[in-house]
């Protein structure tokens, strides 16, 4: 039984978030994870949407933190 790395857990959680962003013409990409901070790249419509900060904090961050407790904060880069 292989232990799943924190990075794998994060990527799996991001896969759950992606469809709701893709519906609006956007997407999200894992950049890196260090010291509790997950850095992601918002792509497509998400990159230019004024609501993306709210989506990131209220939606993405909330889901990721629930799925992967090691994540303390999600930032867009």
BELURMO-V182733 format. One line per field, one symbol per residue. ss: DSSP state (~ for helix, > for strand, _ for the rest). A space follows every 50 residues. Layout:
ss = ???
This chain:
ss = _____~~~~~~~~~~~~~~~~~___>>>>>>>>>__>>>>>>>>~~~~__ _~~~~~~~~~~~~~~~~_____>>>>_
